[in-house]
Amino acid sequence: MRMYDLIMKKRNGNELSKEEIDFFVDGYTQGSIPDYQVSALLMAIYFQKMNKTETTNLTMAMVNSGEIIDLSAIEGVKVDKHSTGGVGDTTTLILGPIVAAAGVPVAKMSGRGLGHTGGTIDKLESFDGFSVAMSIEKFIQNVNEVKIAIGGQTADLAPADKKLYALRDVTATVDNMSLIAGSIMSKKIASGADAIVLDIKTGSGAFMKSEDDAFELAREMVDIGTNVSRNTIGVITDMDQPLGFAVGNALEVKEAIDTLKGEGPEELTELCLTLGAHMLVLGKKAKDAQEAREILKDIIKSGKGLQKLRELVVAQGGNPAYVDDPSLFPLPTIVEPIISTQEGYVKAIKADDIGKAALVLGAGRETKESIIDLAVGIVLHKKIGDFVKIGDAIATIYANDSEKQKVAIKMVLNAYEIVAGKIIAKPLIKGIVTKDGMTKF
């Protein structure tokens, strides 16, 4: 088999066989096929696309390129959740505990963030002592005992995806549905889940800017999951503004704690109830989404979700006192309100720009070597549809550097669009994709 023949075959619009896909993925991962040939094939795939069979075969070739985590020793149906990312998206810190408290085992592999703010692991490390470093045996033991564990993704998980993504990133071939879907699903499948709930964001703060693209990506990923016997559901959600009010690591953890107390932002609570309901149904703990929502509401109301967060923190070496006394979290030296110079209704908030302002403050990583400042970030006070008077605080900046603070304030002010006429905010949940079809709301 020659790489040249695969490139020409796909360039001419023909289907690659499973053996051909395995050949190029394995060869590239092992280093026997050079970058320039795989770059040519990726560009051919970008223009000629892949069909459903090719997409599934590519995904599984990436899954099989490294370690596949065996979670069979965990009792019950293991349901994983993945978000395509956004600004102020702290759902895992709420969703994991409430789903675990309902009896569905949550065995989650998460990453560190390279972008606006830290990833789930960075946020959890706001708890003094919290660690994701544990053996797979300890990981499984924690899930069986506490019903939840959050570990760090290892380099052995779908290494072909990591290598291919780095090449796609520098050859303008990221933006292809099969390649995006395969990349995400390879890591989810290799992580050992029985079922997967996907939160596909759309809007100014999302990778998928248009709803149509978000639905198409959901369809691709659900099809991959279905083809490899994983119950998979895609929920398309709005990211035209930050999800909650807080953007920044410790700030988002505090907001997650408030939400587990039943005092969090309405949209963040709604998203967690929606995603969690599907996880409970897939985990066979509820007969339908409505019953599951009631179970999750009771868990929040009773404090069982907050207690499960404490158990997670203790099981992974963290200090649970932070759950009850959020003043223990890292604090900034500068806290300053951002005052509006306009009056009217908030028409839009450029979520990306809010995220970039948080990055300027030090809440995220510009490179893998960057050190995150867990204390800094932004808390919004006005969202789309809210009325603003001149002199109102539209947000508060949390900073440790006065120069960075000044830059971030300008960015936040520029991210807000305020108009005279009343504005109705868009619905949070746009639709659902299952193996049986697509429903738009």
C-alpha positions as CSV (number, residue, x, y, z in Angstrom):
1,M,0.0,0.0,0.0
2,R,1.4,3.4,-1.0
3,M,0.4,6.8,0.5
4,Y,0.6,8.3,-3.0
5,D,-2.3,6.1,-4.1
6,L,-4.4,7.1,-1.1
7,I,-3.9,10.8,-1.8
8,M,-4.8,10.4,-5.4
9,K,-7.9,8.2,-4.6
10,K,-9.3,10.8,-2.2
11,R,-8.3,13.7,-4.4
12,N,-10.5,12.1,-7.1
13,G,-13.4,11.8,-4.7
14,N,-13.4,8.1,-4.0
15,E,-14.0,6.3,-0.7
16,L,-11.0,5.2,1.4
17,S,-11.3,1.7,2.8
18,K,-10.9,0.8,6.5
19,E,-7.5,-0.8,5.7
20,E,-6.3,2.4,3.9
21,I,-7.4,4.6,6.7
22,D,-5.8,2.3,9.3
23,F,-2.6,2.3,7.1
24,F,-2.2,6.1,7.0
25,V,-3.3,6.8,10.7
26,D,-0.9,4.1,12.0
27,G,1.9,5.1,9.7
28,Y,1.7,8.8,10.6
29,T,1.4,8.0,14.3
30,Q,4.5,5.8,14.2
31,G,6.4,8.3,12.1
32,S,6.8,6.3,8.9
33,I,4.6,8.6,6.8
34,P,5.8,12.2,6.5
35,D,3.9,15.4,7.3
36,Y,3.8,16.5,3.7
37,Q,1.9,13.4,2.5
38,V,-0.6,13.5,5.3
39,S,-1.1,17.2,4.7
40,A,-1.9,16.5,1.1
41,L,-4.4,13.8,2.2
42,L,-6.0,16.1,4.7
43,M,-6.5,18.7,2.1
44,A,-8.1,16.2,-0.2
45,I,-10.4,15.1,2.6
46,Y,-11.2,18.8,3.3
47,F,-12.4,19.3,-0.3
48,Q,-13.8,15.9,-1.1
49,K,-15.2,15.1,2.4
50,M,-15.7,11.7,4.0
51,N,-18.9,9.6,4.1
52,K,-20.3,8.1,7.3
53,T,-18.3,4.9,7.0
54,E,-15.0,6.6,6.4
55,T,-15.7,9.0,9.3
56,T,-16.4,6.1,11.7
57,N,-13.3,4.2,10.4
58,L,-11.1,7.3,10.9
59,T,-12.5,7.8,14.4
60,M,-11.8,4.2,15.4
61,A,-8.3,4.2,13.8
62,M,-7.5,7.2,16.1
63,V,-9.1,5.3,19.1
64,N,-7.0,2.3,18.4
65,S,-3.8,4.3,18.1
66,G,-3.3,4.4,21.8
67,E,-4.7,3.3,25.2
68,I,-8.4,2.4,25.5
69,I,-9.5,2.8,29.1
70,D,-11.4,-0.3,30.3
71,L,-14.1,0.9,32.8
72,S,-15.9,-2.5,32.9
73,A,-15.1,-2.7,36.6
74,I,-17.3,0.3,37.3
75,E,-20.8,-0.7,38.3
76,G,-23.6,0.7,36.2
77,V,-23.9,2.5,32.8
78,K,-21.0,5.0,32.4
79,V,-22.3,8.2,30.8
80,D,-19.8,10.8,29.7
81,K,-20.5,14.4,28.7
82,H,-18.5,16.6,26.3
83,S,-18.8,20.3,25.6
84,T,-17.4,21.9,22.4
85,G,-16.3,24.8,24.6
86,G,-17.4,28.3,25.3
87,V,-17.1,31.2,27.7
88,G,-18.1,30.9,31.3
89,D,-19.0,27.2,30.7
90,T,-18.6,25.6,34.1
91,T,-21.2,22.9,33.7
92,T,-19.0,19.9,34.6
93,L,-18.5,21.2,38.1
94,I,-22.3,21.2,38.6
95,L,-23.4,18.4,36.3
96,G,-20.9,15.8,37.5
97,P,-22.0,16.0,41.2
98,I,-25.8,16.1,40.5
99,V,-25.6,13.2,38.1
100,A,-23.4,11.2,40.5
101,A,-25.8,12.0,43.3
102,A,-28.6,10.4,41.2
103,G,-26.6,7.2,41.1
104,V,-25.1,7.4,37.5
105,P,-21.4,6.8,37.6
106,V,-19.4,9.8,36.3
107,A,-15.9,8.7,35.1
108,K,-14.6,11.8,33.4
109,M,-11.3,12.5,31.7
110,S,-10.8,16.2,31.4
111,G,-8.1,18.5,30.0
112,R,-6.4,21.7,30.9
113,G,-7.5,24.8,29.0
114,L,-5.5,26.5,26.2
115,G,-7.6,29.6,25.7
116,H,-9.8,32.1,27.5
117,T,-9.7,30.3,30.9
118,G,-8.4,27.1,32.3
119,G,-10.1,23.8,31.7
120,T,-12.1,21.8,34.2
121,I,-8.9,20.5,35.8
122,D,-7.5,24.0,36.3
123,K,-10.8,25.1,37.8
124,L,-10.8,22.2,40.3
125,E,-7.3,22.9,41.3
126,S,-8.6,26.1,42.8
127,F,-9.4,23.8,45.7
128,D,-6.2,23.6,47.7
129,G,-4.6,20.1,47.4
130,F,-7.0,18.8,44.6
131,S,-5.2,16.4,42.3
132,V,-6.1,14.5,39.1
133,A,-2.9,12.4,39.4
134,M,-4.1,8.9,40.1
135,S,-3.8,5.3,38.8
136,I,-6.6,3.9,36.7
137,E,-7.2,1.5,39.6
138,K,-7.7,4.4,42.0
139,F,-9.8,6.2,39.4
140,I,-12.2,3.2,39.1
141,Q,-12.2,2.7,42.9
142,N,-13.3,6.4,43.4
143,V,-16.1,6.1,40.9
144,N,-17.4,2.9,42.6
145,E,-17.2,4.4,46.1
146,V,-18.1,8.1,45.4
147,K,-19.8,7.7,42.0
148,I,-17.5,10.4,40.5
149,A,-13.9,10.9,39.6
150,I,-12.3,13.4,37.3
151,G,-8.9,12.5,35.8
152,G,-6.5,14.1,33.4
153,Q,-6.3,13.0,29.8
154,T,-3.0,11.1,29.2
155,A,-0.8,11.4,26.1
156,D,-1.6,7.7,25.5
157,L,-5.3,8.5,24.8
158,A,-5.9,8.7,21.0
159,P,-2.3,10.0,20.2
160,A,-3.1,9.9,16.5
161,D,-5.7,12.6,17.0
162,K,-3.2,14.8,18.9
163,K,-0.7,14.5,16.0
164,L,-3.3,14.9,13.3
165,Y,-4.9,17.9,15.0
166,A,-1.5,19.7,15.2
167,L,-1.0,19.2,11.5
168,R,-4.6,20.3,10.6
169,D,-4.0,23.4,12.7
170,V,-1.1,24.6,10.5
171,T,-2.5,23.4,7.1
172,A,-5.9,25.1,7.2
173,T,-7.8,21.8,7.4
174,V,-9.4,22.1,10.9
175,D,-12.8,23.2,9.5
176,N,-14.1,19.8,8.2
177,M,-17.1,18.1,9.9
178,S,-15.7,14.6,9.6
179,L,-12.3,15.6,11.0
180,I,-13.8,17.7,13.8
181,A,-16.3,15.0,14.8
182,G,-13.7,12.2,14.6
183,S,-11.3,14.2,16.7
184,I,-13.8,14.7,19.5
185,M,-15.4,11.3,19.5
186,S,-12.0,9.4,19.3
187,K,-11.1,10.7,22.8
188,K,-14.6,10.1,24.2
189,I,-14.7,6.5,23.0
190,A,-11.1,5.8,24.1
191,S,-12.1,7.1,27.6
192,G,-14.4,4.1,28.0
193,A,-17.9,5.6,28.3
194,D,-21.0,3.4,27.5
195,A,-23.0,6.5,26.5
196,I,-22.2,10.1,25.6
197,V,-24.1,13.4,25.9
198,L,-22.7,16.1,23.7
199,D,-23.2,19.8,24.4
200,I,-22.6,21.5,21.0
201,K,-22.3,25.3,21.3
202,T,-23.3,27.8,18.7
203,G,-22.9,31.5,18.5
204,S,-20.2,34.3,18.9
205,G,-18.4,32.5,21.7
206,A,-18.4,29.0,20.1
207,F,-16.3,27.2,17.5
208,M,-19.5,26.6,15.5
209,K,-20.8,30.2,14.7
210,S,-23.9,29.1,12.8
211,E,-26.8,26.9,14.1
212,D,-26.8,24.9,10.9
213,D,-23.1,23.9,11.3
214,A,-23.7,23.0,15.0
215,F,-26.6,20.7,14.0
216,E,-24.4,19.2,11.3
217,L,-21.6,18.5,13.7
218,A,-24.0,17.0,16.2
219,R,-25.4,14.7,13.5
220,E,-21.9,13.5,12.6
221,M,-20.9,12.8,16.2
222,V,-24.2,11.0,17.0
223,D,-23.8,8.9,13.9
224,I,-20.2,7.9,14.9
225,G,-21.4,7.0,18.4
226,T,-24.3,5.0,17.1
227,N,-22.0,3.2,14.6
228,V,-19.8,2.0,17.4
229,S,-22.6,1.0,19.8
230,R,-22.4,4.0,22.1
231,N,-25.8,5.6,22.9
232,T,-25.1,9.3,21.9
233,I,-27.2,12.4,22.2
234,G,-26.3,15.9,20.9
235,V,-27.8,19.0,22.5
236,I,-27.3,22.3,20.6
237,T,-27.0,25.3,23.0
238,D,-26.5,29.0,22.7
239,M,-23.1,30.7,23.2
240,D,-23.9,34.2,21.9
241,Q,-23.0,35.4,25.4
242,P,-21.1,33.8,28.3
243,L,-23.2,31.0,29.8
244,G,-23.2,32.2,33.5
245,F,-22.0,35.5,34.9
246,A,-18.5,34.4,35.9
247,V,-15.5,34.1,33.6
248,G,-12.4,33.0,35.3
249,N,-11.3,29.9,37.3
250,A,-12.0,30.5,41.0
251,L,-14.9,32.8,40.0
252,E,-16.5,30.0,38.0
253,V,-16.0,27.5,40.8
254,K,-17.8,29.9,43.2
255,E,-20.6,30.2,40.7
256,A,-20.8,26.4,40.4
257,I,-21.1,26.2,44.2
258,D,-23.9,28.8,44.2
259,T,-25.7,26.8,41.5
260,L,-25.4,23.6,43.5
261,K,-27.1,25.5,46.4
262,G,-29.9,26.5,44.0
263,E,-28.7,30.1,43.8
264,G,-26.9,30.1,40.5
265,P,-27.7,31.8,37.2
266,E,-30.9,30.6,35.6
267,E,-29.3,29.6,32.2
268,L,-26.5,27.7,33.8
269,T,-29.0,25.8,36.0
270,E,-31.2,25.1,33.0
271,L,-28.3,23.7,30.9
272,C,-27.2,21.4,33.7
273,L,-30.8,20.1,34.2
274,T,-31.1,19.5,30.4
275,L,-27.8,17.7,29.9
276,G,-28.2,15.9,33.3
277,A,-31.7,14.7,32.4
278,H,-30.3,13.0,29.2
279,M,-27.5,11.5,31.2
280,L,-29.9,10.0,33.7
281,V,-32.1,8.5,31.0
282,L,-29.0,7.0,29.2
283,G,-27.8,5.8,32.6
284,K,-31.2,4.0,33.2
285,K,-32.0,6.0,36.3
286,A,-35.1,7.7,34.8
287,K,-37.7,6.6,32.2
288,D,-37.8,10.0,30.5
289,A,-36.3,13.5,30.6
290,Q,-39.1,15.0,32.6
291,E,-38.8,12.5,35.4
292,A,-35.0,12.9,35.3
293,R,-35.3,16.7,35.6
294,E,-37.4,16.3,38.8
295,I,-34.9,14.0,40.3
296,L,-32.1,16.5,39.6
297,K,-34.1,19.4,40.9
298,D,-34.6,17.5,44.2
299,I,-30.9,16.7,44.4
300,I,-30.1,20.4,44.2
301,K,-32.9,21.4,46.6
302,S,-31.8,18.8,49.2
303,G,-28.2,19.7,49.1
304,K,-27.1,16.3,47.8
305,G,-25.4,17.8,44.8
306,L,-23.3,20.1,47.0
307,Q,-22.4,17.1,49.3
308,K,-21.3,15.1,46.3
309,L,-18.9,17.9,45.3
310,R,-17.5,17.8,48.8
311,E,-17.0,14.0,48.4
312,L,-15.3,14.5,45.0
313,V,-12.9,17.1,46.4
314,V,-12.0,14.9,49.5
315,A,-11.5,11.8,47.3
316,Q,-9.0,13.6,45.2
317,G,-7.0,15.2,48.0
318,G,-8.6,18.7,48.1
319,N,-9.8,20.8,51.0
320,P,-13.6,20.6,51.3
321,A,-13.8,23.6,53.5
322,Y,-13.7,25.7,50.3
323,V,-17.2,24.4,49.4
324,D,-18.7,26.0,52.5
325,D,-16.4,29.0,52.7
326,P,-15.7,30.3,49.2
327,S,-13.6,33.2,50.6
328,L,-10.8,30.6,50.9
329,F,-10.4,30.6,47.1
330,P,-7.6,32.7,45.6
331,L,-8.4,36.4,45.8
332,P,-7.2,39.2,43.5
333,T,-5.7,42.5,44.6
334,I,-7.9,44.6,42.4
335,V,-11.7,44.5,42.2
336,E,-13.3,47.2,40.1
337,P,-16.8,47.7,38.6
338,I,-17.0,48.5,34.9
339,I,-19.5,51.5,34.6
340,S,-21.7,51.9,31.5
341,T,-21.6,55.2,29.7
342,Q,-24.8,54.3,27.7
343,E,-28.4,53.8,28.4
344,G,-30.6,51.2,26.8
345,Y,-31.0,47.4,26.4
346,V,-28.2,45.0,25.9
347,K,-28.6,43.7,22.4
348,A,-25.4,41.6,22.2
349,I,-22.3,40.6,24.2
350,K,-19.4,39.4,22.1
351,A,-18.6,36.3,24.1
352,D,-15.3,35.8,22.4
353,D,-14.2,39.3,23.4
354,I,-15.2,38.7,27.1
355,G,-13.1,35.5,26.9
356,K,-10.1,37.4,25.4
357,A,-10.4,40.0,28.2
358,A,-10.2,37.2,30.8
359,L,-7.2,35.9,28.9
360,V,-5.5,39.3,29.1
361,L,-6.0,39.3,32.9
362,G,-4.2,35.9,33.1
363,A,-7.2,33.6,33.5
364,G,-6.2,31.4,30.6
365,R,-3.1,30.2,28.7
366,E,-1.7,31.8,25.5
367,T,0.8,28.9,25.3
368,K,1.1,25.5,27.0
369,E,3.8,27.0,29.2
370,S,1.6,29.9,30.5
371,I,0.9,29.9,34.2
372,I,-2.8,30.6,35.0
373,D,-3.8,33.1,37.6
374,L,-6.7,31.4,39.3
375,A,-8.0,34.5,41.1
376,V,-8.6,36.8,38.1
377,G,-11.5,37.2,35.7
378,I,-14.8,39.0,35.0
379,V,-18.2,38.8,36.6
380,L,-21.0,40.1,34.3
381,H,-24.0,42.0,35.9
382,K,-25.9,42.6,32.7
383,K,-26.9,40.0,30.0
384,I,-28.7,40.2,26.7
385,G,-32.2,41.8,27.1
386,D,-31.3,43.6,30.4
387,F,-31.9,47.3,30.7
388,V,-28.8,49.4,31.5
389,K,-28.7,53.0,32.9
390,I,-25.8,55.4,32.6
391,G,-23.7,54.7,35.7
392,D,-24.8,51.1,36.1
393,A,-22.1,48.5,36.6
394,I,-22.3,46.1,33.7
395,A,-19.5,43.9,35.0
396,T,-16.7,43.7,37.6
397,I,-13.1,43.1,36.9
398,Y,-10.9,40.9,39.2
399,A,-7.3,41.6,38.5
400,N,-3.7,41.4,39.9
401,D,-2.1,43.8,37.4
402,S,-3.3,47.4,36.9
403,E,-2.2,47.6,33.3
404,K,-3.9,44.4,32.3
405,Q,-7.0,45.6,34.2
406,K,-7.2,48.8,32.1
407,V,-6.9,46.8,28.8
408,A,-9.6,44.3,30.0
409,I,-12.0,47.1,31.0
410,K,-11.9,48.6,27.5
411,M,-12.4,45.1,25.9
412,V,-15.4,44.4,28.1
413,L,-17.0,47.8,27.3
414,N,-16.4,47.2,23.6
415,A,-18.0,43.7,23.8
416,Y,-21.4,45.2,24.9
417,E,-23.8,46.5,22.3
418,I,-26.5,48.6,23.9
419,V,-29.5,49.9,21.9
420,A,-32.7,51.9,22.6
421,G,-35.3,49.2,21.7
422,K,-36.3,46.3,23.9
423,I,-34.5,43.1,23.2
424,I,-35.7,39.5,23.6
425,A,-32.9,37.0,24.5
426,K,-32.5,33.9,22.3
427,P,-33.5,30.6,23.8
428,L,-30.7,28.6,25.4
429,I,-31.5,25.2,24.0
430,K,-31.7,25.2,20.2
431,G,-32.4,21.5,19.6
432,I,-31.6,17.9,20.2
433,V,-30.0,15.2,17.8
434,T,-30.5,11.5,18.5
435,K,-29.9,8.4,16.5
436,D,-33.6,8.6,15.6
437,G,-33.5,12.2,14.2
438,M,-33.2,15.9,14.8
439,T,-35.5,18.2,16.7
440,K,-35.1,22.0,16.5
441,F,-36.7,24.2,19.1
